[in-house]
């Protein structure tokens, strides 16, 4: 799996098909230093609505990503085998999670593969049970990765949500250049 991510390939699921490997063109990425934080989100962050932790509850994050209902999706690609594979990568220090808490309850988070040698974080999935929870996690991660001089966060494919936070599409060749 690490070799796949290192060459720009990630798993993708479609109902009725096995898990396939993808490398879309264009590729949605977020340059961490370009994260957009809206005025209302700045207020949420200032009020300390959420507590954010890193790599403290990977299993619950991936299980929430697996179970959360998503508009337009009938099922999830996060099968039990995929959970086991990512958990193994987490234990090896390759997969990471960001947990978002409110009143000691996990209300949001994200996980992905950290290609530390390439300074690229490959985001896999995120979830929110409370408004702004996943945004808070992504903002926290972007700020952390900016401090560590990361090149980008791979967001894989376009979503309005990610675009509103500053993610943009680049062509595959340009994306692969960041992995060299």
ABEGO torsion letter per residue (X at the ends): XAAAAAAGBBBBBBBGBBBBBBBBOBBBBBBAAABBBBAAAAAAAAAGABBBBBGABAAAAAAAAAABBBBGBABBABBAAAAAAAAAAAAAGABBBBBBBBGGBBABEBBBBBBAAAGBBBBABBBBABBGAAAAAAAAAAAAAAAAGBABBBAGBBBAAAAAAGBBBBBAAAAAAAAX
